[in-house]
Amino acid sequence: MARQPTARDRLLDAAEDLAATRGVTATPVDAILERAQVSPATLYAHFGNKEGLITHALQRRLSRWDTTWQECVDEAPTPEEKVLALFAALARYRQGVTPSRWCVFLGVTAETPHPGPDLEATLGDDTRLLLGRLEDLSAPLVGADGAALLARHLVLIYTGVLGMILRGTDVNTATTEGRRIASITLQSFTGAPAAAP
């Protein structure tokens, strides 16, 4: 028999679902409480306030993204494919989480000009994961000096893919096109032929 979600899990699910589809600012606490079927006291006991809840929901989402991306890296057969696994991971990840208009982390960042320290750190963790893993994966191909620059270029392409999804491009189309552009970018750093689409 499946375990019933706890009140804490229901709050995290509700916050993530509503933030992903409506945005944080447009989602009042009452809507989260109604979706989660809990009282205000339960929210405050677990998370302190709405920002604390959003912070924990983002941390959980980032952990899931980290796992999905690492799985795709592990499945990739070559160093080049490991770098480009970012785009396969994005397509796979978006099939398994709450659909969102684009990137929940970018959305929360845009909506929260003055986040508290915990939320600010969590938003930064997303960027640090992107740049750090891409640098690590790129270093064997372009050396330590080129890896940071290549990682920044790839994050720019990745962010563009997210923007195209926001503009209505199908996820598979956007990630396929992003991967192709990333492959050309990678080739410009290594001089090797671009990876097959």
NUMAR-328630 format. One record per residue: residue in three letters; x, y, z of N, C-alpha, C, O in turn. Coordinates in pm, whole numbers, padded with zeros to 5 digits, always signed. Layout:
REM NUMAR-328630
ALAXYZXYZXYZXYZ/...
//
This chain:
REM NUMAR-328630
MET+00084-00118+00000+00000+00000+00000+00088+00124+00000+00180+00137+00081/ALA+00058+00217-00093+00141+00336-00108+00124+00428+00013+00015+00444+00067/ARG+00237+00487+00053+00234+00581+00165+00165+00710+00122+00192+00763+00014/GLN+00078+00760+00206+00011+00886+00177+00109+01002+00197+00187+01000+00292/PRO+00105+01103+00109+00195+01218+00127+00170+01287+00261+00056+01304+00303/THR+00278+01326+00326+00265+01400+00451+00219+01543+00422+00218+01587+00307/ALA+00180+01613+00526+00142+01754+00510+00259+01834+00453+00240+01922+00369/ARG+00380+01803+00497+00498+01873+00446+00514+01848+00296+00537+01941+00219/ASP+00500+01721+00254+00512+01689+00111+00403+01756+00030+00428+01804-00081/ARG+00282+01761+00084+00172+01825+00012+00198+01974-00005+00167+02032-00109/LEU+00254+02036+00097+00289+02177+00086+00397+02199-00021+00386+02292-00101/LEU+00499+02115-00021+00605+02129-00121+00551+02107-00262+00586+02180-00354/ASP+00465+02006-00277+00405+01979-00408+00322+02097-00455+00332+02140-00569/ALA+00240+02149-00365+00152+02260-00401+00233+02384-00437+00204+02451-00536/ALA+00334+02414-00356+00416+02532-00383+00488+02518-00516+00493+02613-00595/GLU+00543+02401-00542+00615+02381-00668+00521+02388-00787+00551+02453-00887/ASP+00406+02321-00776+00310+02320-00887+00264+02462-00920+00262+02503-01036/LEU+00227+02536-00817+00170+02669-00840+00277+02769-00882+00251+02855-00967/ALA+00395+02760-00823+00503+02851-00863+00543+02824-01008+00576+02917-01081/ALA+00541+02698-01048+00582+02662-01184+00482+02708-01288+00520+02745-01399/THR+00354+02707-01253+00252+02738-01353+00198+02880-01343+00156+02937-01444/ARG+00198+02938-01223+00140+03072-01205+00244+03178-01170+00223+03296-01195/GLY+00356+03135-01112+00455+03229-01061+00438+03247-00911+00329+03227-00856/VAL+00546+03285-00846+00544+03298-00700+00459+03416-00656+00376+03404-00566/THR+00479+03531-00719+00407+03651-00678+00258+03636-00698+00178+03683-00617/ALA+00220+03571-00807+00078+03555-00839+00011+03445-00759-00110+03425-00771/THR+00087+03373-00679+00032+03262-00600+00022+03301-00454+00124+03303-00385/PRO-00097+03333-00404-00108+03367-00262-00094+03243-00174-00116+03130-00217/VAL-00057+03267-00050-00044+03157+00046-00172+03078+00055-00169+02956+00065/ASP-00287+03146+00053-00415+03076+00064-00433+02971-00046-00490+02865-00021/ALA-00385+03000-00167-00397+02904-00277-00311+02781-00250-00352+02668-00278/ILE-00192+02802-00195-00104+02690-00161-00168+02606-00052-00170+02483-00061/LEU-00222+02672+00051-00286+02599+00161-00406+02519+00113-00427+02405+00155/GLU-00484+02579+00025-00602+02509-00027-00560+02387-00108-00618+02279-00093/ARG-00461+02404-00193-00414+02291-00275-00359+02179-00187-00383+02061-00212/ALA-00284+02217-00082-00220+02118+00006-00314+02061+00110-00284+01960+00173/GLN-00430+02127+00129-00526+02083+00230-00464+02085+00370-00475+01989+00445/VAL-00398+02198+00402-00339+02215+00535-00374+02352+00589-00421+02439+00516/SER-00350+02371+00718-00378+02498+00783-00256+02589+00775-00145+02542+00750/PRO-00276+02720+00795-00161+02811+00799-00059+02770+00905+00062+02782+00884/ALA-00108+02721+01020-00017+02682+01127+00079+02571+01081+00194+02568+01123/THR+00031+02481+00995+00116+02372+00946+00227+02427+00857+00342+02385+00867/LEU+00191+02520+00770+00293+02582+00684+00399+02650+00769+00519+02630+00747/TYR+00357+02730+00865+00453+02806+00945+00536+02715+01035+00652+02744+01063/ALA+00477+02604+01080+00552+02511+01164+00664+02442+01085+00772+02418+01138/HIS+00637+02412+00958+00736+02341+00876+00837+02435+00811+00955+02401+00800/PHE+00792+02552+00766+00876+02635+00680+00893+02779+00725+00972+02853+00667/GLY+00821+02820+00826+00835+02957+00877+00749+03059+00806+00679+03137+00870/ASN+00754+03059+00673+00675+03153+00594+00673+03106+00448+00728+03001+00415/LYS+00609+03185+00363+00597+03147+00221+00734+03135+00156+00758+03042+00080/GLU+00824+03228+00184+00957+03223+00122+01033+03098+00166+01104+03037+00086/GLY+01017+03060+00293+01081+02937+00339+01028+02816+00265+01104+02725+00230/LEU+00897+02814+00241+00836+02704+00166+00889+02701+00022+00925+02594-00028/ILE+00893+02816-00043+00942+02823-00180+01088+02779-00186+01128+02708-00279/THR+01166+02820-00088+01308+02781-00084+01322+02629-00078+01400+02572-00153/HIS+01247+02565+00009+01255+02419+00021+01202+02349-00104+01256+02246-00144/ALA+01098+02404-00164+01045+02345-00288+01150+02354-00400+01166+02261-00478/LEU+01220+02466-00407+01325+02481-00508+01443+02388-00480+01501+02331-00572/GLN+01478+02372-00354+01587+02280-00320+01554+02137-00364+01640+02066-00417/ARG+01430+02097-00341+01388+01963-00382+01389+01951-00535+01431+01849-00589/ARG+01343+02055-00602+01341+02054-00749+01484+02047-00804+01511+01975-00900/LEU+01574+02123-00743+01713+02123-00789+01777+01986-00769+01854+01940-00853/SER+01745+01920-00659+01798+01787-00634+01752+01689-00741+01829+01605-00787/ARG+01626+01700-00780+01573+01612-00885+01639+01641-01019+01670+01550-01095/TRP+01661+01769-01048+01727+01808-01173+01871+01755-01173+01918+01701-01274/ASP+01940+01771-01063+02078+01724-01049+02085+01574-01079+02173+01530-01153/THR+01994+01498-01022+01992+01352-01042+01966+01317-01188+02035+01232-01245/THR+01867+01382-01249+01834+01354-01389+01951+01387-01481+01985+01309-01569/TRP+02012+01502-01459+02124+01542-01544+02241+01445-01529+02302+01405-01628/GLN+02273+01408-01404+02384+01316-01382+02357+01181-01448+02449+01119-01502/GLU+02233+01134-01445+02198+01009-01513+02227+01018-01662+02282+00925-01721/CYS+02191+01131-01723+02215+01149-01866+02364+01158-01896+02411+01107-01998/VAL+02439+01223-01809+02585+01227-01825+02642+01086-01818+02725+01048-01901/ASP+02598+01009-01721+02650+00873-01702+02618+00784-01822+02695+00693-01854/GLU+02506+00809-01887+02466+00729-02003+02541+00768-02131+02547+00688-02225/ALA+02597+00887-02135+02662+00937-02257+02793+00861-02281+02870+00840-02188/PRO+02818+00821-02407+02931+00732-02434+03067+00802-02452+03171+00737-02440/THR+03067+00931-02481+03194+01000-02509+03201+01129-02428+03099+01178-02380/PRO+03320+01184-02411+03332+01313-02340+03248+01424-02404+03190+01506-02334/GLU+03243+01426-02537+03162+01528-02606+03014+01510-02574+02942+01606-02546/GLU+02970+01385-02580+02829+01357-02551+02794+01387-02406+02681+01425-02376/LYS+02888+01370-02317+02863+01403-02176+02838+01553-02160+02750+01592-02083/VAL+02912+01636-02232+02888+01781-02228+02750+01812-02282+02676+01891-02223/LEU+02715+01750-02394+02587+01778-02460+02468+01711-02390+02353+01739-02426/ALA+02494+01625-02292+02386+01556-02219+02295+01654-02146+02185+01618-02106/LEU+02341+01777-02128+02258+01880-02065+02121+01890-02133+02019+01906-02065/PHE+02119+01880-02264+01995+01902-02338+01904+01779-02334+01782+01792-02329/ALA+01962+01661-02337+01882+01540-02317+01822+01539-02177+01708+01497-02157/ALA+01902+01585-02081+01855+01590-01942+01737+01685-01927+01640+01655-01858/LEU+01746+01800-01993+01635+01896-01984+01507+01837-02041+01400+01851-01981/ALA+01517+01770-02156+01397+01709-02215+01341+01601-02123+01220+01594-02103/ARG+01429+01517-02068+01383+01410-01979+01324+01466-01851+01219+01422-01805/TYR+01392+01563-01795+01348+01621-01668+01209+01683-01679+01125+01665-01590/ARG+01186+01754-01786+01057+01822-01800+00941+01725-01820+00825+01763-01805/GLN+00971+01599-01854+00865+01498-01863+00825+01446-01726+00717+01391-01710/GLY+00914+01463-01624+00890+01401-01495+00856+01494-01383+00834+01450-01270/VAL+00850+01627-01410+00817+01723-01305+00697+01805-01348+00646+01792-01459/THR+00653+01890-01257+00543+01980-01289+00578+02062-01413+00682+02127-01416/PRO+00492+02060-01513+00521+02145-01629+00532+02291-01585+00455+02338-01502/SER+00628+02361-01641+00644+02501-01607+00655+02582-01734+00687+02529-01841/ARG+00629+02711-01723+00634+02796-01840+00775+02806-01894+00797+02817-02015/TRP+00872+02804-01804+01012+02794-01846+01092+02744-01728+01064+02635-01679/CYS+01191+02819-01679+01272+02774-01566+01217+02834-01437+01208+02956-01425/VAL+01180+02751-01344+01124+02801-01218+01228+02886-01144+01192+02985-01080/PHE+01355+02848-01152+01459+02926-01083+01472+03065-01142+01484+03163-01068/LEU+01471+03075-01274+01477+03208-01337+01349+03287-01307+01354+03408-01286/GLY+01237+03218-01306+01111+03286-01275+01109+03343-01135+01070+03458-01114/VAL+01153+03263-01037+01156+03311-00899+01258+03424-00884+01233+03522-00813/THR+01371+03412-00952+01471+03519-00947+01413+03649-01000+01432+03755-00940/ALA+01342+03642-01112+01283+03762-01172+01176+03823-01082+01160+03945-01077/GLU+01103+03738-01011+00993+03786-00927+01037+03829-00788+00958+03890-00715/THR+01160+03799-00751+01205+03825-00613+01333+03908-00616+01442+03853-00605/PRO+01318+04040-00629+01439+04123-00640+01522+04129-00512+01641+04157-00517/HIS+01459+04101-00397+01531+04107-00270+01504+03980-00188+01437+03985-00085/PRO+01556+03866-00235+01531+03741-00161+01606+03739-00029+01711+03803-00014/GLY+01551+03665+00066+01623+03641+00191+01746+03556+00164+01761+03502+00054/PRO+01834+03543+00262+01960+03473+00238+01945+03327+00197+02022+03280+00113/ASP+01849+03255+00254+01833+03114+00218+01783+03098+00075+01832+03013+00000/LEU+01686+03181+00036+01635+03176-00100+01743+03220-00198+01759+03159-00304/GLU+01815+03324-00165+01922+03373-00253+02027+03263-00274+02073+03242-00387/ALA+02064+03194-00168+02163+03086-00180+02110+02973-00267+02184+02917-00348/THR+01983+02939-00252+01924+02831-00330+01917+02869-00477+01945+02785-00563/LEU+01880+02992-00508+01878+03037-00647+02019+03032-00706+02037+02995-00822/GLY+02117+03070-00627+02255+03064-00672+02304+02922-00693+02389+02897-00779/ASP+02251+02828-00616+02291+02687-00630+02261+02634-00770+02337+02553-00823/ASP+02151+02680-00828+02116+02636-00963+02224+02680-01062+02268+02600-01144/THR+02266+02804-01054+02369+02855-01145+02503+02786-01118+02575+02751-01211/ARG+02535+02768-00991+02662+02702-00958+02666+02558-01009+02770+02512-01056/LEU+02553+02488-01001+02548+02352-01054+02570+02353-01205+02650+02275-01256/LEU+02500+02440-01276+02514+02447-01421+02659+02474-01461+02718+02398-01538/LEU+02714+02582-01409+02850+02620-01449+02953+02518-01401+03044+02482-01476/GLY+02940+02473-01278+03038+02381-01222+03044+02249-01296+03152+02202-01330/ARG+02928+02188-01322+02930+02058-01390+02978+02074-01535+03054+01992-01584/LEU+02933+02179-01601+02976+02200-01739+03126+02225-01747+03192+02178-01840/GLU+03179+02298-01653+03325+02317-01650+03397+02184-01630+03494+02155-01699/ASP+03348+02105-01536+03411+01975-01508+03407+01884-01631+03504+01816-01662/LEU+03293+01885-01700+03279+01799-01817+03360+01851-01936+03406+01774-02020/SER+03377+01982-01943+03448+02043-02056+03599+02036-02041+03671+02033-02141/ALA+03648+02033-01919+03793+02040-01896+03873+01933-01970+03978+01965-02026/PRO+03828+01806-01975+03907+01707-02049+03915+01737-02199+04006+01689-02267/LEU+03821+01815-02250+03817+01843-02393+03892+01971-02431+03955+01978-02536/VAL+03886+02072-02343+03941+02203-02381+04042+02255-02280+04094+02365-02296/GLY+04069+02179-02175+04162+02223-02072+04093+02314-01972+03984+02366-01997/ALA+04157+02332-01860+04098+02411-01751+04073+02554-01792+03972+02613-01754/ASP+04165+02612-01870+04151+02753-01907+04029+02776-01997+03960+02876-01981/GLY+04004+02685-02089+03890+02702-02180+03758+02656-02123+03652+02694-02172/ALA+03763+02574-02018+03641+02513-01966+03543+02615-01910+03422+02603-01932/ALA+03593+02715-01840+03503+02814-01780+03432+02894-01888+03312+02922-01877/LEU+03505+02932-01993+03443+03009-02101+03343+02923-02177+03233+02969-02209/LEU+03380+02799-02207+03286+02711-02276+03161+02689-02191+03050+02691-02244/ALA+03177+02670-02061+03061+02650-01973+02968+02770-01979+02846+02752-01984/ARG+03022+02890-01978+02938+03010-01987+02863+03015-02120+02746+03053-02124/HIS+02931+02978-02229+02864+02976-02359+02749+02875-02360+02641+02902-02412/LEU+02775+02759-02301+02672+02655-02299+02553+02694-02212+02439+02663-02246/VAL+02579+02761-02101+02468+02808-02016+02386+02914-02091+02264+02919-02076/LEU+02452+02996-02169+02380+03095-02250+02287+03024-02350+02172+03064-02367/ILE+02337+02920-02414+02253+02843-02508+02138+02776-02433+02024+02780-02478/TYR+02169+02715-02320+02067+02649-02237+01958+02748-02195+01839+02717-02202/THR+01999+02866-02154+01901+02968-02113+01817+03011-02233+01698+03039-02218/GLY+01878+03018-02351+01802+03048-02471+01699+02941-02502+01588+02972-02546/VAL+01735+02815-02479+01639+02706-02497+01520+02724-02404+01405+02708-02445/LEU+01547+02758-02279+01439+02781-02183+01351+02898-02228+01229+02894-02213/GLY+01415+03001-02282+01340+03116-02332+01250+03078-02449+01137+03126-02459/MET+01300+02992-02539+01218+02948-02652+01099+02864-02605+00991+02871-02662/ILE+01120+02785-02499+01008+02710-02442+00904+02808-02389+00784+02787-02408/LEU+00948+02914-02323+00855+03017-02274+00779+03080-02389+00662+03116-02374/ARG+00843+03094-02503+00779+03154-02620+00688+03056-02695+00625+03093-02793/GLY+00683+02932-02648+00588+02837-02706+00648+02728-02791+00574+02647-02847/THR+00781+02722-02803+00843+02615-02879+00832+02484-02802+00851+02481-02681/ASP+00800+02378-02873+00792+02245-02813+00925+02210-02747+01032+02243-02800/VAL+00919+02143-02630+01039+02112-02554+01138+02030-02635+01257+02059-02635/ASN+01089+01927-02706+01180+01842-02783+01246+01919-02896+01364+01900-02924/THR+01171+02006-02960+01227+02087-03067+01332+02182-03011+01441+02195-03066/ALA+01298+02249-02902+01390+02346-02843+01518+02279-02795+01627+02333-02816/THR+01507+02163-02732+01628+02097-02681+01711+02039-02795+01834+02038-02786/THR+01646+01991-02900+01721+01940-03017+01799+02053-03084+01916+02035-03119/GLU+01734+02168-03101+01802+02281-03163+01913+02334-03072+02021+02369-03120/GLY+01886+02339-02942+01988+02384-02848+02109+02293-02849+02223+02340-02844/ARG+02085+02164-02855+02195+02068-02859+02279+02088-02985+02402+02081-02979/ARG+02214+02112-03098+02287+02132-03223+02377+02256-03214+02493+02252-03255/ILE+02323+02365-03161+02402+02488-03146+02516+02466-03047+02628+02513-03068/ALA+02488+02393-02939+02592+02364-02840+02702+02278-02902+02819+02296-02871/SER+02663+02184-02990+02763+02100-03055+02855+02183-03144+02976+02160-03146/ILE+02798+02278-03216+02879+02367-03300+02972+02451-03213+03088+02473-03247/THR+02920+02498-03101+03002+02577-03008+03115+02492-02952+03230+02537-02945/LEU+03084+02370-02914+03187+02279-02864+03293+02255-02970+03412+02253-02940/GLN+03250+02236-03094+03344+02215-03204+03437+02335-03222+03555+02320-03253/SER+03383+02456-03201+03466+02574-03218+03577+02581-03113+03679+02645-03134/PHE+03555+02515-02999+03657+02512-02894+03757+02398-02917+03876+02412-02886/THR+03709+02286-02970+03796+02168-02979+03854+02146-03118+03957+02081-03133/GLY+03787+02199-03219+03829+02173-03356+03782+02039-03408+03810+02003-03522/ALA+03711+01964-03325+03659+01833-03367+03527+01851-03443+03461+01953-03426/PRO+03488+01752-03526+03358+01763-03594+03244+01770-03493+03251+01713-03385/ALA+03139+01841-03530+03022+01853-03443+02960+01716-03422+02960+01632-03512/ALA+02906+01696-03302+02840+01569-03271+02713+01554-03352+02650+01653-03388/ALA+02676+01431-03381+02552+01405-03455+02433+01451-03373+02435+01441-03250/PRO+02328+01501-03439+02210+01548-03363+02139+01434-03294+02038+01456-03227/
//
